[in-house]
Amino acid sequence: MQTYKLGLIGDNIAHSQAPRLFRIAGAMTGLRLTYDRLVPHETGLEFDALFDQCAAEGYRGINVTYPYKQFAAGRVSVADPLIRAINAVNTVIFEADGPKGFNTDYSGFKAAYRNAFGTAPLGPVCMVGAGGVGNAIAFALVALGLKDIRIVEQDLARADALAAALRAVRPELRVATSLSVAEAIGGAHGLVNCTPVGMVGHDGTPIAQDLMAGARWAFDAVYTPVDTQFLKDAAAAGLQVLSGYELFFYQGVDAFRLFCGLELEQPTLRAKLLDPAADPALAVPGAVGTGAPASR
């Protein structure tokens, strides 16, 4: 039986649920697969060297997370012009003619938003963070009908680059960049966190609760923990909230399709992910891959 060798490159991923999602998905579809956590500083390799090692060691593909999505974009060919415009890649497939890049944050967010809010209009959005996931979410918002976005980013050059990329695909889009949430948030209906603030190891919140009055919905790209301080504050302020877990779920479904060419039964996958005992690594050790951190 073919073994699908997969992995995740990123920093601060010890608590990532991606290995478990893929182990469960493999068991659901009868595939044998492994899924490794690959942390550059733990392997002693820079991103490019670790990327090359994955290609050389027979990985079918890798997911890429913070802070390497834009590095990955420079190492792959990307067929979709919109994904090229995003300039961030979170899913890579190693093919005989070279690595191919995709962005399932983009597709996953669109699915998560529609599942949670249907066709409700977005309204103006204040988005904090213009890194790899911020680029993908911004383009997904545009695809969902966004007309007005305010990008808050400490690196204004990065924010301005994203603004220019968005205007290139949607010239009529209203885009502003700012160093300050307080300057950007006025009149916003949607509040979006695309920074690591709030995840395990990065305590805090990107937007103070007293600034949330008047907003209608909030999304946090962070999913560990699921209930971030940002989302707790947003819910207390009366906003509808969309957790990063939903992005995690849908981008994982899309990545599995790209890696393995198979569709997953989503209700079954959801149920198994919520069941701590539903993990092939626990039921049959070694049968579907341990997903243990790689030691190289």
C-alpha positions as a LaTeX table, in Angstrom:
\begin{tabular}{lrrr}
\hline
Residue & $x$ (\AA) & $y$ (\AA) & $z$ (\AA) \\
\hline
Met1 & 0.00 & 0.00 & 0.00 \\
Gln2 & 1.27 & 3.47 & $-0.87$ \\
Thr3 & 2.28 & 5.61 & 2.10 \\
Tyr4 & 1.56 & 9.33 & 1.88 \\
Lys5 & 4.37 & 11.10 & 3.67 \\
Leu6 & 3.17 & 14.54 & 4.80 \\
Gly7 & 4.28 & 17.22 & 7.23 \\
Leu8 & 3.87 & 20.71 & 8.64 \\
Ile9 & 6.66 & 23.30 & 8.62 \\
Gly10 & 6.26 & 26.11 & 11.15 \\
Asp11 & 7.33 & 27.60 & 14.46 \\
Asn12 & 5.41 & 27.08 & 17.71 \\
Ile13 & 3.45 & 24.09 & 16.35 \\
Ala14 & 3.78 & 21.69 & 19.29 \\
His15 & 0.04 & 22.04 & 19.95 \\
Ser16 & $-1.04$ & 21.87 & 16.30 \\
Gln17 & $-3.96$ & 19.52 & 15.66 \\
Ala18 & $-2.98$ & 19.08 & 12.01 \\
Pro19 & $-1.22$ & 15.71 & 12.55 \\
Arg20 & $-4.33$ & 14.34 & 14.25 \\
Leu21 & $-6.64$ & 15.64 & 11.52 \\
Phe22 & $-4.60$ & 13.94 & 8.84 \\
Arg23 & $-4.23$ & 10.69 & 10.78 \\
Ile24 & $-8.01$ & 10.55 & 11.19 \\
Ala25 & $-8.56$ & 11.48 & 7.52 \\
Gly26 & $-6.20$ & 8.72 & 6.45 \\
Ala27 & $-8.02$ & 6.15 & 8.57 \\
Met28 & $-11.40$ & 7.32 & 7.24 \\
Thr29 & $-10.28$ & 6.81 & 3.64 \\
Gly30 & $-8.21$ & 3.67 & 4.15 \\
Leu31 & $-4.90$ & 5.37 & 3.38 \\
Arg32 & $-1.59$ & 4.80 & 5.09 \\
Leu33 & 0.02 & 8.16 & 5.85 \\
Thr34 & 2.47 & 9.87 & 8.15 \\
Tyr35 & 2.37 & 13.51 & 9.17 \\
Asp36 & 5.38 & 15.11 & 10.85 \\
Arg37 & 5.79 & 18.36 & 12.73 \\
Leu38 & 8.86 & 20.06 & 11.22 \\
Val39 & 10.22 & 23.02 & 13.21 \\
Pro40 & 13.23 & 24.58 & 11.48 \\
His41 & 15.12 & 25.62 & 14.62 \\
Glu42 & 14.61 & 22.15 & 16.13 \\
Thr43 & 16.00 & 20.44 & 13.03 \\
Gly44 & 18.97 & 22.81 & 12.84 \\
Leu45 & 17.96 & 23.82 & 9.32 \\
Glu46 & 16.75 & 27.06 & 7.77 \\
Phe47 & 13.41 & 26.94 & 5.95 \\
Asp48 & 14.90 & 26.50 & 2.47 \\
Ala49 & 17.12 & 23.63 & 3.57 \\
Leu50 & 14.25 & 21.90 & 5.38 \\
Phe51 & 11.99 & 22.40 & 2.34 \\
Asp52 & 14.64 & 20.80 & 0.11 \\
Gln53 & 15.07 & 17.94 & 2.56 \\
Cys54 & 11.34 & 17.19 & 2.44 \\
Ala55 & 11.49 & 17.05 & $-1.36$ \\
Ala56 & 14.53 & 14.76 & $-1.25$ \\
Glu57 & 13.06 & 12.42 & 1.39 \\
Gly58 & 9.94 & 11.54 & $-0.57$ \\
Tyr59 & 7.31 & 13.71 & 1.06 \\
Arg60 & 4.13 & 13.84 & $-1.01$ \\
Gly61 & 3.47 & 17.30 & 0.35 \\
Ile62 & 3.72 & 19.70 & 3.23 \\
Asn63 & 1.60 & 22.29 & 4.93 \\
Val64 & 3.32 & 25.55 & 5.83 \\
Thr65 & 2.36 & 27.84 & 8.68 \\
Tyr66 & 3.64 & 30.94 & 10.50 \\
Pro67 & 6.03 & 32.49 & 9.69 \\
Tyr68 & 7.01 & 30.68 & 6.48 \\
Lys69 & 4.07 & 31.01 & 4.06 \\
Gln70 & 5.66 & 33.81 & 2.07 \\
Phe71 & 8.99 & 31.95 & 2.01 \\
Ala72 & 7.15 & 28.96 & 0.55 \\
Ala73 & 5.60 & 31.14 & $-2.16$ \\
Gly74 & 9.10 & 31.77 & $-3.49$ \\
Arg75 & 9.89 & 28.05 & $-3.76$ \\
Val76 & 6.99 & 26.78 & $-5.84$ \\
Ser77 & 5.16 & 27.23 & $-9.10$ \\
Val78 & 1.59 & 28.45 & $-8.70$ \\
Ala79 & $-0.89$ & 27.85 & $-11.51$ \\
Asp80 & $-3.70$ & 30.03 & $-10.12$ \\
Pro81 & $-3.00$ & 33.74 & $-10.79$ \\
Leu82 & $-5.05$ & 34.76 & $-7.75$ \\
Ile83 & $-2.93$ & 32.58 & $-5.47$ \\
Arg84 & 0.18 & 34.12 & $-7.03$ \\
Ala85 & $-1.24$ & 37.53 & $-6.13$ \\
Ile86 & $-1.73$ & 36.43 & $-2.51$ \\
Asn87 & 2.02 & 35.71 & $-2.37$ \\
Ala88 & 1.59 & 33.18 & 0.43 \\
Val89 & 1.49 & 29.40 & 0.13 \\
Asn90 & 0.36 & 27.06 & 2.88 \\
Thr91 & 0.11 & 23.80 & 0.92 \\
Val92 & 2.85 & 22.33 & $-1.26$ \\
Ile93 & 2.76 & 19.19 & $-3.40$ \\
Phe94 & 6.07 & 17.72 & $-4.55$ \\
Glu95 & 5.74 & 16.63 & $-8.18$ \\
Ala96 & 8.30 & 15.17 & $-10.58$ \\
Asp97 & 8.52 & 18.49 & $-12.44$ \\
Gly98 & 8.87 & 20.54 & $-9.26$ \\
Pro99 & 6.89 & 21.68 & $-6.21$ \\
Lys100 & 3.40 & 23.14 & $-6.75$ \\
Gly101 & 1.88 & 25.71 & $-4.41$ \\
Phe102 & $-1.68$ & 26.29 & $-3.19$ \\
Asn103 & $-3.42$ & 28.32 & $-0.51$ \\
Thr104 & $-6.13$ & 26.50 & 1.42 \\
Asp105 & $-6.38$ & 29.36 & 3.94 \\
Tyr106 & $-8.03$ & 31.26 & 1.07 \\
Ser107 & $-10.45$ & 28.50 & 0.12 \\
Gly108 & $-10.96$ & 27.37 & 3.71 \\
Phe109 & $-11.92$ & 30.82 & 4.98 \\
Lys110 & $-14.50$ & 31.27 & 2.22 \\
Ala111 & $-16.11$ & 27.95 & 3.18 \\
Ala112 & $-15.98$ & 28.76 & 6.92 \\
Tyr113 & $-17.54$ & 32.20 & 6.47 \\
Arg114 & $-20.37$ & 30.91 & 4.27 \\
Asn115 & $-21.07$ & 28.04 & 6.66 \\
Ala116 & $-21.27$ & 30.40 & 9.65 \\
Phe117 & $-22.86$ & 33.52 & 8.20 \\
Gly118 & $-24.38$ & 32.45 & 4.89 \\
Thr119 & $-24.69$ & 35.33 & 2.44 \\
Ala120 & $-24.75$ & 38.04 & 5.11 \\
Pro121 & $-22.91$ & 41.11 & 3.82 \\
Leu122 & $-19.42$ & 41.64 & 5.18 \\
Gly123 & $-19.56$ & 45.40 & 5.69 \\
Pro124 & $-16.31$ & 47.30 & 6.26 \\
Val125 & $-13.60$ & 45.12 & 7.81 \\
Cys126 & $-10.74$ & 46.02 & 10.15 \\
Met127 & $-8.05$ & 43.36 & 9.76 \\
Val128 & $-5.00$ & 43.20 & 12.04 \\
Gly129 & $-1.98$ & 41.54 & 10.44 \\
Ala130 & $-0.77$ & 41.47 & 6.83 \\
Gly131 & 1.45 & 38.41 & 6.85 \\
Gly132 & 0.85 & 35.14 & 5.05 \\
Val133 & $-2.54$ & 34.31 & 6.55 \\
Gly134 & $-3.58$ & 37.97 & 6.39 \\
Asn135 & $-2.95$ & 38.03 & 2.66 \\
Ala136 & $-5.03$ & 34.90 & 2.12 \\
Ile137 & $-7.91$ & 36.09 & 4.31 \\
Ala138 & $-7.94$ & 39.53 & 2.65 \\
Phe139 & $-8.25$ & 38.00 & $-0.81$ \\
Ala140 & $-10.93$ & 35.60 & 0.45 \\
Leu141 & $-12.86$ & 38.57 & 1.85 \\
Val142 & $-12.66$ & 40.25 & $-1.55$ \\
Ala143 & $-13.98$ & 37.07 & $-3.18$ \\
Leu144 & $-16.87$ & 37.14 & $-0.68$ \\
Gly145 & $-17.84$ & 40.67 & $-1.75$ \\
Leu146 & $-15.73$ & 42.93 & 0.46 \\
Lys147 & $-15.86$ & 46.62 & $-0.52$ \\
Asp148 & $-13.93$ & 48.32 & 2.31 \\
Ile149 & $-10.93$ & 47.04 & 4.29 \\
Arg150 & $-8.65$ & 48.72 & 6.82 \\
Ile151 & $-5.35$ & 46.88 & 7.32 \\
Val152 & $-3.55$ & 47.38 & 10.65 \\
Glu153 & 0.07 & 46.30 & 10.54 \\
Gln154 & 3.23 & 47.43 & 12.32 \\
Asp155 & 5.19 & 46.89 & 9.10 \\
Leu156 & 3.50 & 49.52 & 6.92 \\
Ala157 & 5.49 & 48.50 & 3.85 \\
Arg158 & 3.99 & 45.02 & 4.13 \\
Ala159 & 0.51 & 46.46 & 4.60 \\
Asp160 & 0.95 & 48.76 & 1.61 \\
Ala161 & 2.13 & 45.83 & $-0.53$ \\
Leu162 & $-1.02$ & 43.90 & 0.37 \\
Ala163 & $-3.18$ & 46.95 & $-0.34$ \\
Ala164 & $-1.60$ & 47.32 & $-3.78$ \\
Ala165 & $-2.13$ & 43.63 & $-4.55$ \\
Leu166 & $-5.80$ & 43.89 & $-3.55$ \\
Arg167 & $-6.36$ & 46.99 & $-5.67$ \\
Ala168 & $-4.77$ & 45.23 & $-8.63$ \\
Val169 & $-7.51$ & 42.58 & $-8.63$ \\
Arg170 & $-10.36$ & 44.87 & $-7.40$ \\
Pro171 & $-9.60$ & 48.50 & $-8.38$ \\
Glu172 & $-12.80$ & 49.83 & $-6.82$ \\
Leu173 & $-11.97$ & 48.34 & $-3.40$ \\
Arg174 & $-11.55$ & 50.91 & $-0.62$ \\
Val175 & $-8.29$ & 50.09 & 1.18 \\
Ala176 & $-6.56$ & 51.95 & 4.00 \\
Thr177 & $-3.47$ & 50.99 & 5.99 \\
Ser178 & $-2.66$ & 52.01 & 9.53 \\
Leu179 & $-0.37$ & 51.39 & 12.46 \\
Ser180 & $-3.26$ & 51.81 & 14.89 \\
Val181 & $-6.42$ & 49.80 & 15.50 \\
Ala182 & $-8.03$ & 52.88 & 17.05 \\
Glu183 & $-7.54$ & 54.78 & 13.79 \\
Ala184 & $-8.83$ & 51.97 & 11.57 \\
Ile185 & $-11.74$ & 50.47 & 13.46 \\
Gly186 & $-14.36$ & 53.22 & 13.26 \\
Gly187 & $-17.46$ & 52.01 & 11.43 \\
Ala188 & $-16.09$ & 48.50 & 10.88 \\
His189 & $-18.63$ & 45.67 & 10.83 \\
Gly190 & $-16.06$ & 42.87 & 10.77 \\
Leu191 & $-13.02$ & 42.50 & 13.05 \\
Val192 & $-10.34$ & 40.06 & 11.91 \\
Asn193 & $-7.18$ & 38.89 & 13.66 \\
Cys194 & $-4.49$ & 37.54 & 11.35 \\
Thr195 & $-1.61$ & 37.78 & 13.82 \\
Pro196 & $-0.33$ & 35.11 & 16.24 \\
Val197 & $-1.50$ & 37.23 & 19.20 \\
Gly198 & $-3.72$ & 35.06 & 21.36 \\
Met199 & $-2.29$ & 31.68 & 20.41 \\
Val200 & $-0.49$ & 29.43 & 22.87 \\
Gly201 & 2.78 & 31.17 & 23.65 \\
His202 & 1.57 & 34.57 & 22.42 \\
Asp203 & $-0.89$ & 35.73 & 25.08 \\
Gly204 & $-2.99$ & 38.83 & 24.59 \\
Thr205 & $-5.56$ & 40.23 & 22.20 \\
Pro206 & $-5.11$ & 42.35 & 19.06 \\
Ile207 & $-8.18$ & 44.53 & 19.65 \\
Ala208 & $-9.32$ & 45.85 & 23.03 \\
Gln209 & $-12.94$ & 45.11 & 23.91 \\
Asp210 & $-13.78$ & 48.78 & 24.41 \\
Leu211 & $-13.05$ & 49.40 & 20.72 \\
Met212 & $-15.49$ & 46.74 & 19.50 \\
Ala213 & $-18.73$ & 48.67 & 19.97 \\
Gly214 & $-20.72$ & 48.84 & 16.74 \\
Ala215 & $-19.03$ & 45.89 & 15.06 \\
Arg216 & $-21.14$ & 42.89 & 14.05 \\
Trp217 & $-18.83$ & 39.91 & 13.60 \\
Ala218 & $-15.31$ & 38.79 & 14.43 \\
Phe219 & $-12.93$ & 36.14 & 13.13 \\
Asp220 & $-9.69$ & 34.95 & 14.70 \\
Ala221 & $-7.23$ & 32.96 & 12.57 \\
Val222 & $-5.77$ & 31.52 & 15.79 \\
Tyr223 & $-7.24$ & 28.12 & 16.70 \\
Thr224 & $-5.09$ & 27.01 & 19.63 \\
Pro225 & $-6.83$ & 27.84 & 21.87 \\
Val226 & $-10.21$ & 27.89 & 20.10 \\
Asp227 & $-11.67$ & 30.42 & 22.55 \\
Thr228 & $-9.10$ & 33.19 & 22.34 \\
Gln229 & $-9.38$ & 36.30 & 24.49 \\
Phe230 & $-10.20$ & 38.24 & 21.33 \\
Leu231 & $-13.20$ & 36.04 & 20.55 \\
Lys232 & $-14.34$ & 36.00 & 24.20 \\
Asp233 & $-14.27$ & 39.80 & 24.21 \\
Ala234 & $-16.09$ & 39.96 & 20.88 \\
Ala235 & $-18.84$ & 37.62 & 22.08 \\
Ala236 & $-19.22$ & 39.63 & 25.30 \\
Ala237 & $-19.57$ & 42.76 & 23.16 \\
Gly238 & $-22.45$ & 41.13 & 21.25 \\
Leu239 & $-20.61$ & 40.20 & 18.05 \\
Gln240 & $-21.14$ & 36.97 & 16.13 \\
Val241 & $-17.86$ & 35.07 & 16.24 \\
Leu242 & $-16.10$ & 32.71 & 13.85 \\
Ser243 & $-13.23$ & 30.76 & 15.38 \\
Gly244 & $-9.97$ & 29.81 & 13.76 \\
Tyr245 & $-10.95$ & 26.19 & 14.29 \\
Glu246 & $-13.36$ & 26.54 & 11.38 \\
Leu247 & $-10.56$ & 27.78 & 9.15 \\
Phe248 & $-8.39$ & 24.91 & 10.41 \\
Phe249 & $-11.12$ & 22.39 & 9.57 \\
Tyr250 & $-11.91$ & 23.59 & 6.07 \\
Gln251 & $-8.32$ & 24.25 & 5.01 \\
Gly252 & $-7.48$ & 20.75 & 6.23 \\
Val253 & $-10.25$ & 19.22 & 4.14 \\
Asp254 & $-9.00$ & 21.12 & 1.10 \\
Ala255 & $-5.36$ & 20.18 & 1.73 \\
Phe256 & $-6.23$ & 16.49 & 2.09 \\
Arg257 & $-8.01$ & 16.64 & $-1.26$ \\
Leu258 & $-4.92$ & 18.17 & $-2.86$ \\
Phe259 & $-2.50$ & 15.70 & $-1.24$ \\
Cys260 & $-4.51$ & 12.52 & $-1.70$ \\
Gly261 & $-7.15$ & 13.25 & $-4.35$ \\
Leu262 & $-10.02$ & 12.22 & $-2.07$ \\
Glu263 & $-13.05$ & 13.95 & $-0.56$ \\
Leu264 & $-13.75$ & 13.59 & 3.15 \\
Glu265 & $-17.12$ & 13.01 & 4.77 \\
Gln266 & $-17.15$ & 16.26 & 6.71 \\
Pro267 & $-19.71$ & 15.46 & 9.45 \\
Thr268 & $-17.82$ & 12.25 & 10.26 \\
Leu269 & $-14.49$ & 14.08 & 10.36 \\
Arg270 & $-15.95$ & 16.74 & 12.68 \\
Ala271 & $-17.30$ & 14.11 & 15.05 \\
Lys272 & $-14.02$ & 12.23 & 15.18 \\
Leu273 & $-12.00$ & 15.40 & 15.76 \\
Leu274 & $-14.21$ & 16.15 & 18.78 \\
Asp275 & $-13.64$ & 12.65 & 20.20 \\
Pro276 & $-10.31$ & 12.47 & 22.06 \\
Ala277 & $-10.23$ & 8.69 & 21.61 \\
Ala278 & $-10.68$ & 8.88 & 17.83 \\
Asp279 & $-7.03$ & 8.86 & 16.83 \\
Pro280 & $-5.45$ & 5.98 & 14.87 \\
Ala281 & $-2.15$ & 6.66 & 16.62 \\
Leu282 & $-3.82$ & 5.70 & 19.90 \\
Ala283 & $-5.95$ & 2.82 & 18.64 \\
Val284 & $-3.32$ & 1.11 & 16.50 \\
Pro285 & 0.13 & 2.55 & 17.21 \\
Gly286 & 2.16 & 2.94 & 14.06 \\
Ala287 & $-0.63$ & 1.86 & 11.71 \\
Val288 & $-1.27$ & 5.29 & 10.21 \\
Gly289 & 1.79 & 7.20 & 11.33 \\
Thr290 & 2.56 & 8.79 & 14.65 \\
Gly291 & 2.87 & 12.37 & 13.54 \\
Ala292 & 5.60 & 12.77 & 16.15 \\
Pro293 & 7.99 & 15.70 & 15.89 \\
Ala294 & 10.77 & 14.86 & 13.49 \\
Ser295 & 14.27 & 14.61 & 14.95 \\
Arg296 & 16.95 & 15.34 & 12.39 \\
\hline
\end{tabular}
